[in-house]
Amino acid sequence: MPFIHDDFLLGGATARKLYHEYAADMPIYDFHCHLSPAEIAANKRYDNITDVWLGGDHYKWRAMRAAGVPERFITGDADPKDKFMKWAEVVPQMIGNPLYHWTHLELSRFFGIEQLLNPQTAPAIWDKCNQLLSRDDYRAQALIARSNVRYVTTTDDPLDTLEHHIEIARRQRDGEMPGFSTVVRPSFRPDKAIQIDKSTFLPWVRRLAILTPGAADSFQGFMNAVRQRIDFFHAEKCRAADHGLETVEYEECEDADADAVFRKVIQGDGKARLTESEARMFKTRMLVFLGREYAKRGWVMMLHVGTLRDNNLRMFRAVGPDTGFDTIADGVYMAGLSRLLGVLDESDSLPKTMLFNNNPRDNYAVATIIGCFQGEVRGKMQMGSAWWFNDQKEGMVRQMTALASCGLLSTFVGMLTDSRSFLSYTRHEYFRRILCDLIGGWVDSGEAPADMELLGHMVRDICYGNALAYFGS
């Protein structure tokens, strides 16, 4: 029997029935990923398996570093085949790491390869993958379509022209993309507009001011310019905003206070040093402003909280951000989060909100705080799926168990890809198998009824239906 077989991760008869009869064939609503809309629009052909599989994948890069692989085979200029061979040396060492599962799921589902990847099998696997990648039905759009993805939401800076989203929508409308009907939408990622204490803030404001004169003159002008970018994104079918936050700190701030902090940075040409209080005030005011704007338009606000980024400064200088040098943060943020949500709720301007915690310590805290702000919209407040360092079997089970224990698992909008790789859609299969094994285990132990109609409907909703209702078609 191959390692990746029909009942992989399904420990009992109920789990197998739930997966094969209810979950396996459901479409995918990928409401958060880092795929390139330019590559989708161009229907990119990948030169080799390293290009589509190892490029940009910091999960794999971390594992390679842990195995002692030199950086030139990871983010450096080594030959693509040599990089792949180094990866093949690392894979047998990863038993217990979700990458071992993901690697073999991707080889099986996309390339029909059932062999385990190791130095002995690597040359033949390299050849077969590259042979298939040379075909038109292995270009970017086909990789999405073969995964049964109905919706893709990319992650986009507010200053983006969205030209590739516009092109995709136009060409689909005009029948110029036969075989590719997946809806590709942007999401709004305004981190650089909020992080006033970062070196990226002033250059970002200056770029915004080119699009909207007056954006750098005052805080009111800045808010007006950001609002115009929100309107532009909304016109291009954006319905979600995403925020990456190390923590959530709430500090009261009026517009006049925010204006003083804003002018201090702008007039100081980026050299002014802000106090911690000034930075917190500005960030608080921006989050409140943005939350209200999202609520007006019916958007979903996603908050990813709890990541300490760029820990290795030497490597950050050498290879840049998002290259595998981030970690789980251990800050305390529930009081600040509670105040932020409460202020928005008091003014009836709390949007549909998803909270993702990177520290599993916070599972029960997040699962309970969403219950404080529910109402009128089914599953309005969501505990996001097990994220980043938690998107493995143990992390998913812990997240879903906390949600089920403190809220309603049945309203959960399920898994997201959160990846830069077009081969990562097997993560949805991985999640669905774990979901069905969890619920099936409850049935087998007498903790849930063996009502397949009830449970099957629940599974289908978590896999796809809830996300469709939450984000829209």
C-alpha positions as CSV (number, residue, x, y, z in Angstrom):
1,M,0.0,0.0,0.0
2,P,1.4,3.5,-0.9
3,F,2.0,5.9,2.0
4,I,-0.7,8.3,0.7
5,H,-3.6,5.9,0.3
6,D,-7.4,6.4,0.2
7,D,-7.9,6.3,4.0
8,F,-4.8,8.3,4.9
9,L,-5.3,9.9,8.3
10,L,-8.8,8.4,8.6
11,G,-8.8,6.2,11.7
12,G,-12.2,4.7,11.7
13,A,-15.2,3.7,9.6
14,T,-17.2,6.8,10.4
15,A,-14.3,9.1,9.5
16,R,-13.8,7.3,6.2
17,K,-17.5,7.6,5.4
18,L,-17.6,11.3,6.3
19,Y,-14.5,12.0,4.2
20,H,-15.2,10.0,1.1
21,E,-19.0,10.6,0.9
22,Y,-19.2,14.2,2.1
23,A,-15.8,16.1,2.1
24,A,-13.6,14.8,-0.7
25,D,-15.4,16.2,-3.6
26,M,-16.4,19.6,-2.2
27,P,-15.0,22.7,-4.0
28,I,-12.4,24.9,-2.4
29,Y,-13.0,28.5,-1.3
30,D,-9.5,29.8,-0.7
31,F,-10.2,33.0,1.1
32,H,-6.6,33.8,2.0
33,C,-3.5,33.0,0.0
34,H,-0.3,34.6,-1.3
35,L,-0.5,33.4,-4.9
36,S,0.6,35.8,-7.5
37,P,-2.2,37.3,-9.5
38,A,0.4,38.1,-12.2
39,E,1.3,34.4,-12.6
40,I,-2.4,33.5,-12.8
41,A,-3.1,36.2,-15.4
42,A,-0.1,35.1,-17.5
43,N,-1.0,31.4,-17.0
44,K,2.6,30.9,-16.1
45,R,4.5,27.8,-17.2
46,Y,7.0,26.6,-14.5
47,D,10.4,25.7,-15.7
48,N,10.9,22.9,-13.2
49,I,9.6,21.4,-10.0
50,T,12.0,23.6,-7.9
51,D,10.4,26.7,-9.5
52,V,6.9,25.9,-8.5
53,W,7.6,23.9,-5.3
54,L,10.6,25.3,-3.5
55,G,10.6,28.9,-4.6
56,G,9.1,31.2,-1.9
57,D,8.3,28.3,0.5
58,H,9.8,29.3,3.8
59,Y,8.3,26.2,5.5
60,K,10.7,24.0,3.4
61,W,13.5,26.5,3.8
62,R,13.4,26.2,7.6
63,A,13.5,22.4,7.4
64,M,16.5,22.6,5.0
65,R,18.4,24.9,7.3
66,A,17.7,22.6,10.3
67,A,19.2,19.8,8.3
68,G,22.4,21.9,7.7
69,V,21.8,22.6,4.0
70,P,23.9,25.6,2.9
71,E,21.9,28.7,2.1
72,R,22.9,28.8,-1.6
73,F,20.8,25.7,-2.1
74,I,17.8,27.3,-0.3
75,T,17.5,31.0,-1.3
76,G,20.8,31.3,-3.2
77,D,21.9,30.9,-6.8
78,A,22.5,27.1,-6.9
79,D,21.2,25.2,-9.9
80,P,17.5,24.3,-9.6
81,K,18.2,20.6,-9.9
82,D,20.8,20.8,-7.1
83,K,18.3,22.6,-4.9
84,F,15.8,19.8,-5.5
85,M,18.3,17.1,-4.7
86,K,19.1,18.8,-1.5
87,W,15.4,18.9,-0.6
88,A,15.2,15.2,-1.4
89,E,18.0,14.6,1.1
90,V,16.0,16.4,3.8
91,V,12.6,14.9,3.3
92,P,13.4,11.5,4.9
93,Q,14.5,13.3,8.0
94,M,11.1,15.0,8.4
95,I,9.0,12.2,9.9
96,G,6.6,13.9,12.3
97,N,6.7,17.2,10.5
98,P,3.6,18.1,8.4
99,L,5.9,18.8,5.5
100,Y,6.4,15.1,5.1
101,H,2.7,14.7,4.6
102,W,2.4,17.7,2.4
103,T,5.3,16.7,0.2
104,H,3.9,13.3,-0.6
105,L,0.3,14.5,-1.0
106,E,1.5,17.0,-3.6
107,L,3.6,14.5,-5.5
108,S,0.6,12.1,-5.5
109,R,-2.2,14.4,-6.3
110,F,-0.5,16.6,-8.9
111,F,2.0,14.2,-10.5
112,G,0.7,10.7,-9.7
113,I,3.9,9.8,-7.9
114,E,3.4,7.3,-5.1
115,Q,7.1,6.8,-4.3
116,L,8.6,8.3,-1.2
117,L,11.0,11.2,-2.0
118,N,14.6,10.4,-1.1
119,P,18.0,10.7,-2.7
120,Q,17.5,7.4,-4.5
121,T,14.1,8.3,-6.1
122,A,14.8,12.0,-6.6
123,P,16.3,11.8,-10.2
124,A,13.3,9.9,-11.6
125,I,10.9,12.2,-9.7
126,W,12.7,15.3,-11.0
127,D,12.3,14.0,-14.6
128,K,8.7,13.0,-14.3
129,C,7.6,16.3,-12.6
130,N,9.4,18.4,-15.1
131,Q,8.0,16.4,-18.0
132,L,4.5,17.1,-16.8
133,L,5.2,20.7,-16.0
134,S,6.1,21.3,-19.6
135,R,2.5,20.6,-20.6
136,D,-0.2,23.2,-21.0
137,D,-2.4,21.4,-18.5
138,Y,0.2,22.0,-15.8
139,R,0.4,25.8,-16.1
140,A,-0.8,28.0,-13.3
141,Q,-4.5,28.2,-14.2
142,A,-4.7,24.5,-14.7
143,L,-3.1,23.7,-11.4
144,I,-5.8,25.8,-9.7
145,A,-8.6,24.3,-11.8
146,R,-7.5,20.7,-11.2
147,S,-7.8,21.3,-7.5
148,N,-11.5,22.2,-7.8
149,V,-11.0,25.8,-6.5
150,R,-14.0,28.0,-7.1
151,Y,-12.7,31.2,-5.4
152,V,-9.2,32.5,-4.8
153,T,-8.5,35.6,-2.7
154,T,-5.0,37.0,-3.1
155,T,-3.2,39.3,-0.7
156,D,-2.7,42.8,-2.1
157,D,-1.2,46.1,-1.0
158,P,-3.7,49.0,-1.1
159,L,-1.5,50.7,-3.6
160,D,-1.7,47.9,-6.1
161,T,-3.3,48.7,-9.5
162,L,-5.1,45.4,-9.5
163,E,-4.3,45.3,-13.2
164,H,-4.0,41.5,-13.1
165,H,-7.3,41.0,-11.3
166,I,-8.9,43.3,-13.8
167,E,-7.3,41.4,-16.7
168,I,-8.4,38.0,-15.4
169,A,-12.0,39.1,-14.9
170,R,-12.2,40.7,-18.3
171,R,-10.7,37.7,-20.1
172,Q,-13.0,35.4,-18.3
173,R,-16.0,37.5,-19.2
174,D,-14.9,37.6,-22.8
175,G,-14.4,33.9,-23.0
176,E,-10.6,34.2,-23.4
177,M,-9.8,31.8,-20.6
178,P,-11.4,28.5,-21.6
179,G,-11.2,25.9,-18.8
180,F,-10.5,28.5,-16.1
181,S,-13.6,29.7,-14.3
182,T,-12.2,30.2,-10.9
183,V,-13.1,33.6,-9.4
184,V,-9.9,35.5,-8.5
185,R,-10.4,38.4,-6.1
186,P,-8.1,40.8,-4.3
187,S,-8.0,41.4,-0.5
188,F,-6.8,44.6,1.1
189,R,-3.6,44.3,3.2
190,P,-2.9,47.7,4.7
191,D,-0.1,46.8,7.2
192,K,2.2,49.5,5.8
193,A,-0.5,52.1,6.3
194,I,-0.7,51.2,10.0
195,Q,2.9,50.6,11.0
196,I,3.9,54.2,11.5
197,D,6.9,53.1,13.5
198,K,8.4,51.2,10.6
199,S,10.8,52.5,8.0
200,T,8.3,51.5,5.3
201,F,5.7,54.0,6.4
202,L,6.9,57.2,5.0
203,P,7.8,55.8,1.5
204,W,4.4,54.2,1.4
205,V,2.6,57.5,2.2
206,R,4.6,59.2,-0.5
207,R,3.5,56.6,-3.0
208,L,-0.1,57.0,-1.8
209,A,0.2,60.8,-2.3
210,I,1.1,60.3,-5.9
211,L,-2.3,58.5,-6.4
212,T,-4.2,60.9,-4.1
213,P,-2.8,64.4,-3.7
214,G,-3.1,65.6,-0.1
215,A,-2.5,62.1,1.4
216,A,0.7,63.3,3.1
217,D,-0.6,66.7,4.3
218,S,-2.6,65.6,7.3
219,F,-4.2,62.7,9.0
220,Q,-7.6,63.6,7.5
221,G,-6.0,63.7,4.1
222,F,-4.3,60.4,4.7
223,M,-7.6,58.7,5.8
224,N,-9.4,60.1,2.8
225,A,-6.7,58.7,0.5
226,V,-6.9,55.3,2.2
227,R,-10.7,55.4,1.9
228,Q,-10.4,56.0,-1.8
229,R,-8.2,52.9,-2.1
230,I,-10.8,50.9,-0.2
231,D,-13.4,52.2,-2.7
232,F,-11.2,51.2,-5.6
233,F,-10.7,47.7,-4.2
234,H,-14.4,47.3,-3.5
235,A,-15.2,48.2,-7.1
236,E,-13.0,45.3,-8.2
237,K,-14.9,42.9,-6.0
238,C,-12.7,42.9,-2.9
239,R,-14.7,41.8,0.1
240,A,-12.0,41.1,2.7
241,A,-9.2,42.9,4.4
242,D,-6.2,41.2,6.1
243,H,-4.0,42.4,8.8
244,G,-0.7,41.0,10.2
245,L,-0.3,42.1,13.8
246,E,2.4,41.0,16.3
247,T,0.0,42.1,19.0
248,V,-3.1,44.2,19.6
249,E,-2.6,47.2,21.8
250,Y,-5.5,49.7,22.3
251,E,-4.8,53.3,23.3
252,E,-7.4,56.0,23.1
253,C,-6.7,58.4,20.3
254,E,-8.7,61.3,18.8
255,D,-8.1,62.5,15.2
256,A,-6.1,65.5,16.6
257,D,-3.8,63.1,18.4
258,A,-3.3,61.0,15.3
259,D,-2.7,64.1,13.2
260,A,0.0,65.2,15.5
261,V,1.8,61.9,15.3
262,F,1.3,61.7,11.6
263,R,2.8,65.2,11.0
264,K,5.7,64.4,13.3
265,V,6.7,61.5,11.1
266,I,6.0,63.3,7.8
267,Q,7.6,66.6,8.7
268,G,10.5,64.8,10.3
269,D,11.2,63.1,7.0
270,G,11.1,59.7,8.7
271,K,13.8,60.7,11.2
272,A,11.5,61.6,14.1
273,R,11.5,59.1,16.9
274,L,8.0,58.2,18.1
275,T,7.3,57.2,21.7
276,E,5.7,53.8,22.2
277,S,2.5,55.6,23.3
278,E,2.4,57.7,20.1
279,A,2.8,54.6,17.9
280,R,0.1,52.7,19.8
281,M,-2.3,55.7,19.5
282,F,-1.8,55.9,15.7
283,K,-2.2,52.2,15.2
284,T,-5.3,52.1,17.3
285,R,-6.9,55.0,15.4
286,M,-6.2,53.4,12.1
287,L,-7.6,50.0,13.1
288,V,-10.8,51.7,14.3
289,F,-11.0,53.8,11.1
290,L,-10.5,50.7,8.9
291,G,-12.9,48.5,10.8
292,R,-15.7,51.1,10.4
293,E,-14.9,51.4,6.7
294,Y,-15.0,47.6,6.3
295,A,-18.3,47.4,8.1
296,K,-19.9,50.0,5.8
297,R,-19.1,47.8,2.8
298,G,-19.9,44.4,4.3
299,W,-16.2,43.3,4.2
300,V,-14.6,40.6,6.4
301,M,-11.8,41.8,8.6
302,M,-9.1,39.2,9.2
303,L,-6.6,39.8,12.0
304,H,-3.6,37.5,12.1
305,V,-2.1,38.0,15.5
306,G,1.0,36.6,17.3
307,T,4.0,36.6,15.0
308,L,7.4,37.9,15.9
309,R,9.1,38.6,12.6
310,D,12.6,38.8,11.2
311,N,14.3,37.5,14.3
312,N,17.7,36.8,12.6
313,L,18.8,40.3,11.6
314,R,21.9,38.9,9.8
315,M,19.8,36.7,7.6
316,F,17.1,39.4,7.2
317,R,19.8,41.7,5.7
318,A,21.0,38.9,3.5
319,V,17.8,37.5,2.1
320,G,15.0,39.8,3.2
321,P,11.6,39.3,4.9
322,D,9.3,36.2,4.7
323,T,12.2,33.8,4.2
324,G,11.7,31.6,7.3
325,F,13.0,33.7,10.2
326,D,9.7,34.4,12.0
327,T,8.5,32.8,15.2
328,I,5.5,32.6,17.5
329,A,5.1,35.7,19.7
330,D,4.2,35.4,23.3
331,G,2.7,38.8,24.0
332,V,-0.5,39.4,25.9
333,Y,-3.1,41.1,23.7
334,M,-6.7,40.0,24.7
335,A,-7.4,43.2,26.6
336,G,-6.4,45.3,23.6
337,L,-8.4,43.1,21.3
338,S,-11.4,43.2,23.5
339,R,-11.3,47.0,23.6
340,L,-10.9,47.3,19.8
341,L,-13.8,45.0,19.1
342,G,-15.9,46.7,21.8
343,V,-15.4,50.2,20.4
344,L,-16.4,49.1,16.9
345,D,-19.4,47.2,18.3
346,E,-20.6,50.2,20.4
347,S,-20.9,52.3,17.2
348,D,-22.6,49.4,15.4
349,S,-19.6,49.2,13.0
350,L,-18.0,45.9,13.9
351,P,-17.5,44.1,10.6
352,K,-17.6,40.3,10.2
353,T,-14.3,39.4,11.8
354,M,-11.9,36.5,11.7
355,L,-9.2,36.1,14.4
356,F,-6.2,34.0,13.7
357,N,-3.8,33.3,16.6
358,N,-0.3,32.0,15.9
359,N,0.3,31.0,19.5
360,P,-1.7,27.9,20.3
361,R,-1.7,29.1,23.9
362,D,-4.4,31.5,22.9
363,N,-6.8,29.0,21.4
364,Y,-9.4,29.1,24.2
365,A,-9.0,32.9,24.7
366,V,-9.8,33.5,21.0
367,A,-12.6,30.9,21.0
368,T,-14.3,32.6,23.9
369,I,-13.8,36.3,22.9
370,I,-15.6,35.7,19.6
371,G,-18.6,34.6,21.6
372,C,-18.8,38.1,23.2
373,F,-19.5,39.8,19.9
374,Q,-21.7,37.4,17.9
375,G,-25.2,38.2,16.8
376,E,-27.6,38.4,13.9
377,V,-25.2,37.1,11.3
378,R,-24.5,33.3,11.5
379,G,-20.9,32.9,12.5
380,K,-20.2,36.6,12.3
381,M,-17.2,36.3,14.6
382,Q,-14.9,33.5,13.4
383,M,-12.0,31.7,15.0
384,G,-9.7,31.3,12.0
385,S,-8.2,28.0,11.1
386,A,-5.0,26.7,12.7
387,W,-2.5,29.1,11.2
388,W,1.1,29.0,10.2
389,F,3.0,27.1,12.8
390,N,-0.3,25.4,13.8
391,D,-1.5,24.1,10.4
392,Q,-0.6,20.5,11.1
393,K,-2.6,17.7,12.6
394,E,-2.1,18.5,16.3
395,G,-2.6,22.2,15.7
396,M,-5.8,21.7,13.7
397,V,-7.3,19.3,16.2
398,R,-6.5,21.7,19.1
399,Q,-8.0,24.7,17.3
400,M,-11.2,22.9,16.3
401,T,-11.6,21.3,19.7
402,A,-11.3,24.7,21.4
403,L,-13.8,26.2,18.9
404,A,-16.3,23.3,19.4
405,S,-15.9,23.4,23.2
406,C,-16.6,27.1,23.5
407,G,-18.7,27.9,20.4
408,L,-20.1,26.3,17.3
409,L,-17.8,24.2,15.1
410,S,-20.7,23.9,12.7
411,T,-20.4,27.6,11.7
412,F,-16.6,27.4,11.1
413,V,-15.5,28.6,7.6
414,G,-12.7,26.1,7.4
415,M,-9.3,26.0,5.9
416,L,-7.3,28.5,3.9
417,T,-4.2,27.9,1.9
418,D,-2.0,30.8,3.1
419,S,0.7,29.8,0.6
420,R,2.7,31.1,-2.4
421,S,2.7,27.7,-4.1
422,F,0.1,26.5,-6.6
423,L,0.7,23.0,-5.3
424,S,-0.5,23.8,-1.8
425,Y,-4.1,23.1,-2.4
426,T,-3.6,19.6,-1.0
427,R,-3.6,21.3,2.4
428,H,-7.4,21.5,2.0
429,E,-7.5,17.7,1.6
430,Y,-5.2,17.4,4.6
431,F,-7.5,19.6,6.7
432,R,-10.6,17.7,5.5
433,R,-9.2,14.4,6.5
434,I,-8.3,15.6,9.9
435,L,-11.8,17.2,10.3
436,C,-13.5,14.0,9.4
437,D,-11.3,11.9,11.6
438,L,-12.0,14.3,14.6
439,I,-15.8,14.2,14.1
440,G,-15.7,10.5,13.3
441,G,-13.8,9.8,16.5
442,W,-16.5,11.6,18.5
443,V,-19.1,9.3,16.9
444,D,-17.0,6.2,17.6
445,S,-16.6,7.1,21.2
446,G,-20.2,7.9,21.7
447,E,-19.8,11.6,22.0
448,A,-21.8,12.4,18.9
449,P,-24.7,10.6,17.2
450,A,-24.1,8.4,14.2
451,D,-26.4,10.7,12.1
452,M,-24.7,10.9,8.7
453,E,-27.2,13.3,7.3
454,L,-26.6,15.7,10.2
455,L,-22.8,15.3,10.3
456,G,-22.4,15.1,6.5
457,H,-24.2,18.5,6.2
458,M,-21.9,19.9,8.9
459,V,-18.8,18.7,7.1
460,R,-19.8,20.0,3.8
461,D,-20.5,23.4,5.3
462,I,-17.1,23.6,7.0
463,C,-15.4,22.5,3.8
464,Y,-17.1,25.0,1.5
465,G,-20.6,26.2,2.3
466,N,-19.9,28.3,5.3
467,A,-17.1,30.2,3.5
468,L,-19.3,30.8,0.5
469,A,-22.1,32.3,2.7
470,Y,-19.6,34.3,4.7
471,F,-17.5,35.9,1.9
472,G,-20.1,35.8,-0.9
473,S,-20.1,34.6,-4.4
